[in-house]
C-alpha cells in the first residue's frame, strides 16, 4: 500500500512538472517570435550598416570563389594575395575601375592632334565657369553640363577624357574626375545598379566641381524597347533622372563616349543631359601630320617636315591609334634591321642606340604590316593613284578635279591651306563692306560668311563618271577622287550594301544609308556601277532611292558620286534625269593619249629592262658583328634625404614586424601548455643542461632579442622557436612519461608558432622584410647599431679600445676607406654578453663562471671585429670584382670575317637603241586600248623582265618582248 501511494505521488509530480515545462516552452516561443518580428521591423525600415557589412562580406567571398575558378594558367592561389589585385581589393574597386597607379599623367591637351575644336569646347564647359563666373551670372544662364563623344574606334575619345582629367588636376582648384567603363555599375542584385549610380552622383556633388566620364555608355544606357528587360530600363530611367530631373545636379559635367550612337537611348540626346555632341571622325591630312609630329617630337634625329607631310598623305584612313602604332612598328623594324642579333640571343647585349636611325623604308614596311582600324571590318572606298598607274591617268584626273570644284565647291576645303588664302581675299572684301571688322566683329564670323557651308554654292551636287568598260572610272579615278575628299564621310550605296545584311530589307538599308548621310553632312554617297545597280534592284528599291534623293534639301552639301561602265547614252532614262549634261554633272573618260602611254611604258622598258641582275648585300655575305654582353645597370647613388627616407621606411616596416612578433610571443608565453619554455632553464636544478645543450633558448630570450632588433624577418624568429623545440627533444629522451609530455609540448609550440605566422602574416609584408634584410646585408649595416641608438644608458668603452694603438689593422683600413663603422659595437656586445650571463646567476659569480664569461666575451669580441672586417673586405672585393668584370666586358675589336675574294662581275649588255624602238612600237601598237588592256600589256612586259632579271645579256629579253 505504501509503495502504491509513492508511485501515485511520483506520477502527479511528473505531470505537474511536464505542464510547467510546456508552459515555459510556449512563453519562450512567444518571446522569440516577438523578438523576430521586432528585428524584422527594425531592419525593414532602411538599409543599416550591418546589412552593408554583411553584403560586402558576401560579395568579397563570392568574388574570391570566382577568382579561384578563373585563375590564369601561370597564376597560383597564393598570387591572389599579392600585387595589383590585392591593392584593388583594399581600395574597394572592381576589375574594370581605373587604376590610379597606371594613369599616364603626361597626357595633356598638347599631346592631342587634330581635335582643337573639341578641346576648346571642353574648356568652355569646364574651365570658363570656374574662371569667369560673372559672365554666366550676368545673363542668368548655365554652362553646358553634358557632352557626348561619338565616332569610330581609335579616334581619340578616351584620350581626350584622359587629357581632361590631367588638365583638371593642375593648379590650386582641382576638378574631381570620376570614370566608369562600360557596364561597371551593373549588378545582378536588384536595385544595386541604381544605387551605384546614385552614389556616384552624390559623391560627385559633394566633391564639386567634378566630371563624370562614362566610357562606352551604350552598354549602360541602351535604347529602351519592349523586348528589353524591365531591370535595364530602370537603370536607364535612373540615369536620365540623375542627369536632368527635379533635382539640380549642380557643377557636375557628364561626358559620354561611344562608337555606336544609334544604340544610345534618344532621351539622353537633348539639352540638359548631353547638350553637345562631338563627332570624332578620322583625321584628315593636316591632322595626321600634327599627330605624327606629336609622336615623333622626341626622336633624335627628328623627321623632316616634308617627309612627315608625305607620310601623312599616304596614311589615308588611319586613325590616331593607327598612327601611333605605325610609329611604334617603324621603330621596331629599324631596330630589327640594325641589330638582328638580339632576336637570337637570350642575354642582354650592348647596343649603340644612336645608330638606330629610322628611314623611309621602315615606315613603308610598317604600313604593309598595319591594317587600319577603319578597314578591318569594311574596306575603304578611297585610295590614291598607284605609282604605276599615275603616269597614265594623271592628266585625266587633273581635269576631273576641275569639274569637281565646279559641281561641289565644298571640295576646296579638303585641299588644306589653299582655302585659307581664298578666305583672306574674301575677308578683305568684307572689311571694305562692313568697315573695320577687327573691332566689334568676330573675324571667325567674317570668315564663316564666305564659307561654302554657309552659302548656297551648290544645288544638289552630283557627278557621274561615264565611259567605256575598263576605262578606269571605277577602279582608279573614283577611289582617287574619294581620296582627295577624305575629310568628308563616305557612304557606299552598292548592291552588297543593300543585300549583305539579311536582317534588313533592301529598302531599309537604302533608307539607313541616306539617313546617315544627312546626319553627317557634308557627306558623300558613292554609287559604283550605277547602270548595273539600276537593272539589278527591284522597282520598290528604285522608287525608295528616288524618293530619298528628292527629299534631300536643295542646298544640302550631300554629294552623289556615281560611275558607269557604259556610255551615258546607253543608261536608263531615270538615271539620265539624275545626272544632267548641261550642268556639267557628267564627265566623259577618254582613252589614254599617245603622251600618256609614253609616260606609262617609258620607265618599264627603258629603265627596268636595262637594270643589272640583283646582287646580294655585302652584309648578308658577312657574319653578323659580335656584340658584347651589356653591363649590369649601375645603382644610382641616393641622396642623403633619400637615404634617410629609405631608412625610415625600413624602420617602420621592421617596427610593425616587431609588434607582430611580440604579440605572437605573448600568446605563446601566456599559454599554460608552454609555461615550461617561458623562462631559461635553472642551471642549479639541471646542472648538466649546458653540457648537452650548446645554445639554450627560451621565450624570454626571444622577447629580449625582439627588443634588441635581432629579428629582421619572421624566419629568424621561427628559427629560435625551432631551436627551443630541438633543445627540448635533445635533452628529454623519449623514455620517461614526464619527458614525453615536454617533447609533446615542444612540438606543439613549434607547430602553433608556424601556424600563426602562416595564417596572420601577409606574404607581401614578409617579402618586404626579406628584401630589407638583404639590402642591409649588402650595405654592411648591423642590427645592434639601431639598438645602440635606442639605448638610454651610456655606452661603456673598454679601456683597451680607447687607445688608437689598440685598434686592429682591419679597423684602420675601414676608416681609411671612408666606411662609417661604430667602434663601440664590440664593446656594447661585450657588455650585453656579460649582463646576460650574470643575469642567469644573480649571486656573486665564482671563479669558474668568471672564467667562462671572460672566454665567451673574448671570443665574441674577436668574432664581432672579424665579422666587421670580413664584411667590409667583402664589399671591397665585390667592388674589385665588378671593376674587373667591367674591364673584361668592354667591347674589344669586333670579330671581322674576312671577305672571300669574289670573281669579277661581267658587264651588262644592253642595246638601248633597240629598247627605244621597242618603246615606240609598244606606244604605237597600244593605240585605242582601254586602261584595263594597257594594264594587261604592262603586266606581260613586266613578267618577261622578271623572268630574265638574272641575265647579263639583255638581247634575249628584247627578242622576247618584241
Residue pairs with C-beta under 8 A, 6 or more apart in sequence:
43 51
60 89
64 80
67 80
67 85
68 77
68 80
71 77
71 80
78 763
79 85
80 86
81 762
81 763
81 764
82 763
82 764
82 767
84 99
84 101
86 764
87 101
88 94
88 95
88 97
88 99
93 99
94 184
96 181
96 182
96 184
97 179
97 180
97 181
97 184
98 179
98 181
103 162
103 165
104 162
104 166
105 166
105 169
106 166
107 159
107 162
107 163
107 166
108 163
108 166
108 167
109 119
109 163
109 167
110 294
111 163
111 294
112 119
112 156
112 159
112 160
112 163
112 294
113 283
113 287
113 290
113 291
113 293
113 294
113 320
114 156
114 283
114 284
114 286
114 287
114 288
114 290
114 291
114 320
115 156
115 160
115 280
115 287
117 278
118 149
118 160
118 278
118 280
119 160
121 147
121 276
121 278
122 147
122 160
122 164
124 143
124 144
125 143
125 144
125 145
125 147
125 253
125 276
126 164
126 168
126 175
126 209
126 211
126 253
128 135
128 143
129 136
129 143
129 209
129 251
130 173
130 175
130 209
136 142
136 143
144 275
144 276
145 249
145 252
145 253
145 254
145 272
145 275
146 243
146 253
146 254
146 255
146 256
146 272
146 273
146 274
146 275
146 276
147 253
147 255
147 256
147 274
147 275
147 276
147 277
147 278
148 217
148 255
148 256
148 257
148 258
148 261
148 264
148 268
148 269
148 274
148 276
148 277
148 278
149 157
149 160
149 161
149 255
149 256
149 257
149 258
149 278
149 280
150 157
150 257
150 258
150 259
150 261
150 277
150 278
150 279
150 280
151 157
151 259
151 279
151 280
151 281
152 259
152 280
152 281
152 282
152 319
152 373
152 374
153 259
153 319
153 321
153 373
154 319
154 320
154 321
154 322
154 373
155 280
155 281
155 282
155 283
155 319
155 320
155 321
156 280
156 319
156 320
157 215
157 257
157 259
157 280
158 215
158 257
159 320
161 179
161 213
161 215
161 255
161 257
164 177
164 211
164 213
164 255
165 177
165 179
165 211
165 213
168 174
168 175
168 176
168 177
168 211
169 175
169 177
175 209
175 210
175 211
176 204
176 207
176 208
176 209
176 210
176 211
177 210
177 211
177 213
178 200
178 203
178 204
178 210
178 211
178 212
178 213
179 212
179 213
179 215
180 200
180 212
180 213
180 214
180 215
180 220
181 215
181 216
182 215
182 216
182 219
182 220
183 219
183 220
184 220
185 193
185 196
185 197
185 200
185 220
185 235
186 193
186 220
186 235
187 193
187 196
190 231
193 231
193 235
193 238
194 234
194 235
194 238
197 235
197 238
197 239
197 242
198 238
198 242
200 212
201 212
201 242
201 249
201 252
204 210
204 212
204 252
205 249
205 250
205 252
208 250
208 251
208 252
209 251
209 252
209 253
210 251
210 252
210 253
211 252
211 253
211 254
211 255
212 252
212 253
212 254
212 255
213 255
213 256
213 257
214 220
214 254
214 255
214 256
214 257
215 257
216 257
216 258
217 256
217 257
217 258
217 264
218 258
218 260
218 263
218 264
220 235
220 236
220 239
221 235
221 236
221 239
221 240
221 264
221 265
221 268
222 228
222 232
222 236
222 263
222 264
222 265
223 262
223 263
223 264
223 265
223 266
224 232
224 233
224 236
224 265
236 265
236 267
239 268
240 265
240 267
240 268
240 273
242 249
243 249
243 254
243 268
243 272
243 273
244 272
244 273
254 273
254 274
256 264
256 268
256 274
258 264
261 277
267 273
268 274
269 277
279 520
281 489
282 317
282 318
282 319
282 374
282 486
283 291
283 318
283 319
283 320
283 323
284 414
284 416
284 486
284 487
285 309
285 312
285 313
285 416
285 486
286 312
286 416
286 417
288 312
288 315
288 318
288 323
289 308
289 309
289 311
289 312
291 320
291 323
291 324
292 303
292 308
292 311
292 312
292 323
292 327
293 308
295 323
295 324
295 327
296 302
296 303
296 308
296 327
299 358
300 354
301 357
303 311
303 358
307 360
311 363
313 384
314 367
314 384
315 322
315 323
315 326
315 367
316 380
316 382
316 383
316 384
316 483
316 486
317 372
317 374
317 375
317 380
317 382
317 486
318 326
318 372
319 372
319 373
319 374
321 373
322 370
322 372
322 373
325 370
326 363
326 366
326 367
326 370
329 366
329 369
329 370
330 358
330 362
330 363
330 365
330 366
331 356
331 358
331 362
333 362
333 365
333 366
334 356
334 357
334 358
334 359
334 362
335 342
335 356
336 343
337 362
338 355
338 356
338 357
339 349
339 351
339 356
339 627
340 624
341 349
341 624
341 625
341 627
342 349
342 351
342 627
347 629
347 630
348 629
348 630
349 627
349 628
349 629
349 630
350 627
350 628
350 629
350 630
350 631
350 889
350 891
351 627
351 630
372 380
374 380
381 479
381 482
381 490
381 492
381 526
382 479
382 480
382 481
382 482
382 483
382 485
382 486
382 490
383 479
383 480
383 483
384 480
384 483
385 393
385 394
385 397
385 476
385 480
388 938
389 472
389 476
389 600
389 931
389 935
391 596
391 599
391 600
391 602
391 603
392 592
392 596
392 597
392 599
392 600
392 931
392 934
393 472
393 476
393 477
393 480
393 592
393 596
393 931
394 596
395 593
395 595
395 596
396 477
396 589
396 590
396 592
396 596
397 477
397 480
397 481
399 587
400 465
400 477
400 481
400 587
401 481
401 484
403 463
403 584
403 587
404 411
404 463
404 481
405 411
405 412
406 584
407 458
407 461
407 462
407 463
407 559
407 583
407 584
407 585
408 458
408 461
408 463
408 557
408 559
409 452
409 457
409 458
410 452
410 453
410 457
410 458
410 461
410 488
410 522
410 557
410 559
411 484
411 485
411 559
412 418
412 419
412 422
412 452
413 419
413 451
413 452
413 487
414 484
414 485
414 486
414 487
414 488
415 484
422 450
423 447
423 450
423 451
426 447
426 449
426 450
427 443
427 446
427 447
427 450
430 437
430 446
430 449
430 450
431 437
431 438
431 446
434 441
434 446
437 443
437 446
448 454
449 455
452 458
452 557
453 522
453 557
456 554
456 555
458 555
458 557
459 554
459 555
460 552
460 554
460 560
461 557
461 558
461 559
461 560
462 559
462 560
462 561
462 562
462 578
462 579
462 585
463 559
463 560
463 561
463 562
463 579
463 585
463 586
463 587
464 530
464 562
464 563
464 564
464 568
464 578
464 579
464 585
464 586
464 587
465 473
465 474
465 477
465 478
465 561
465 562
465 563
465 564
465 587
465 589
466 473
466 563
466 564
466 566
466 567
466 568
466 571
466 586
466 587
466 588
466 589
467 473
467 564
467 565
467 567
467 588
467 589
467 590
468 565
468 566
468 567
468 589
468 591
468 930
469 565
469 566
469 930
470 565
470 930
470 931
470 932
470 933
471 589
471 591
471 930
471 931
471 932
472 589
472 930
472 931
472 932
473 563
473 564
473 565
473 589
474 528
474 529
474 563
474 565
475 931
475 932
476 931
477 563
477 589
478 526
478 528
478 561
478 563
481 561
482 490
482 524
482 526
482 561
485 524
485 559
488 522
488 523
488 524
488 559
489 516
489 517
489 520
489 523
489 524
490 523
490 524
490 526
491 513
491 514
491 516
491 517
491 523
491 524
491 525
491 526
492 513
492 526
492 528
493 510
493 513
493 525
493 526
493 527
494 526
494 527
494 528
494 529
494 533
495 532
495 533
495 536
495 537
497 509
497 513
498 506
498 509
498 510
498 537
498 541
499 506
499 509
501 509
504 512
506 537
506 538
506 540
506 541
507 540
507 541
507 544
510 541
510 544
510 545
510 548
511 544
511 548
513 525
514 525
514 548
514 549
514 552
516 523
517 523
517 524
517 525
517 558
518 552
518 556
518 558
521 556
521 557
521 558
522 557
522 558
522 559
523 557
523 558
523 559
524 558
524 559
524 560
524 561
525 558
525 559
525 560
525 561
526 561
526 562
527 533
527 560
527 561
527 562
527 563
528 562
528 563
529 563
529 564
529 565
530 562
530 563
530 564
530 571
530 575
531 564
531 565
531 566
531 570
531 571
531 572
531 575
532 565
534 542
534 571
534 572
534 574
534 575
535 572
537 545
542 574
546 574
549 560
549 578
552 558
560 578
562 579
564 571
564 575
568 576
568 579
568 581
568 586
568 588
579 585
579 586
580 586
591 928
591 929
591 930
592 600
592 929
592 931
592 934
594 923
594 927
597 922
597 923
597 926
597 927
597 934
598 919
598 923
600 934
600 938
601 919
601 922
601 923
601 926
601 938
601 941
602 919
604 938
604 941
604 942
604 945
605 915
605 918
605 919
605 922
605 941
605 961
606 912
606 915
606 916
606 919
608 942
608 945
609 910
609 915
609 945
609 954
609 957
609 958
609 961
610 908
610 910
610 912
610 915
610 954
611 949
612 908
612 952
613 908
613 949
613 950
613 951
613 952
614 949
614 950
615 905
618 899
621 899
621 900
622 897
622 899
623 895
623 897
625 894
625 895
626 894
626 895
627 891
628 889
628 890
628 891
628 892
629 889
631 886
631 889
638 646
650 772
650 775
650 776
651 786
653 765
653 768
653 769
653 772
654 709
654 712
654 769
654 772
656 765
657 711
657 712
657 713
657 714
657 765
657 769
658 706
658 709
658 711
660 760
660 761
661 706
661 711
661 714
661 717
662 703
662 706
664 717
664 753
664 756
664 757
664 760
665 699
665 702
665 703
665 706
667 756
668 674
668 677
668 699
668 749
668 752
668 753
669 678
669 699
669 700
669 703
671 752
673 745
673 748
673 749
674 699
674 745
674 748
674 749
676 742
676 745
677 698
677 699
677 724
677 728
677 745
677 746
677 749
678 698
678 699
678 700
679 698
679 699
679 700
680 696
680 698
680 700
680 701
680 840
681 689
681 693
681 696
681 698
683 689
683 690
683 840
683 841
689 696
689 731
690 696
692 730
692 731
693 727
693 730
693 731
695 723
695 727
696 727
697 720
697 723
697 724
697 727
698 724
699 724
701 720
702 717
702 720
702 721
705 711
705 720
706 717
708 783
708 784
708 787
708 832
709 783
709 784
709 786
709 787
710 716
710 783
711 717
712 769
712 772
712 773
712 776
712 783
713 766
713 769
713 770
713 773
714 757
714 761
714 766
714 769
715 770
717 753
717 757
718 753
718 754
718 757
721 749
721 750
721 753
721 754
722 750
724 746
724 749
724 750
725 746
725 747
725 749
725 750
728 742
728 743
728 745
728 746
729 743
729 746
729 747
732 739
732 742
732 743
733 739
734 740
734 743
780 819
780 821
780 871
780 872
780 875
782 825
784 825
784 828
784 829
785 822
785 825
787 828
788 795
788 822
788 824
788 825
788 828
791 828
795 824
795 827
795 828
795 831
796 827
796 831
797 824
797 827
798 827
798 830
800 806
801 807
801 823
801 826
801 827
807 823
808 865
808 869
810 865
810 866
810 868
810 869
810 872
810 873
811 821
811 823
811 865
811 868
811 869
813 869
813 872
814 821
814 868
814 869
814 872
815 821
817 872
817 876
819 872
819 875
821 868
821 872
825 864
825 868
826 861
826 864
826 865
829 860
829 861
829 864
830 857
830 860
830 861
833 853
833 856
833 857
833 860
834 853
834 857
837 849
837 852
837 853
837 856
838 845
838 853
841 849
845 853
906 952
907 952
908 952
908 953
908 954
909 952
909 953
909 954
909 955
910 954
911 954
911 955
911 958
914 958
915 958
918 958
918 961
918 962
921 962
922 937
922 941
926 933
926 934
926 937
929 937
941 961
944 957
944 960
944 961
945 957
945 961
948 954
948 956
948 957
948 960
951 957
